[in-house]
């Protein structure tokens, strides 16, 4: 019964932000459910935060859900996060006012050669007149 209550809490409040979190991945000790190394859903955080950076990685080292088993209807359920790690980088391109992780295609070597030969021909033709 306790596992189903916790799973309901996770689904309702945290599942939007966390990847693959189920009570199967947790340990229960004295009414406290502990999850280790929980991965964040970066797409959702990127959209909701709207920061001018691209989130590339995110984890919560420890997520605790405290269930007051004796007084579940009278006491609050507490959720605590410890050591939240988010790695971000500056965007390489922008799409519609938002950063995008997609990089711009590098110019092909042929186009660089074509530009160099065009520049070399133009001054030679101008000096021959």
Secondary structure by P-SEA (a helix, b strand, c coil): caaaaaaaaaaccccccccccccccccccccbbbbcccccaaaaaaaaaccccccccccccbbbbbbcccccccbbbbbbbcbbbbbbbcccccccccccccccccccaaaaaaaaaaaaaaaaaaaac
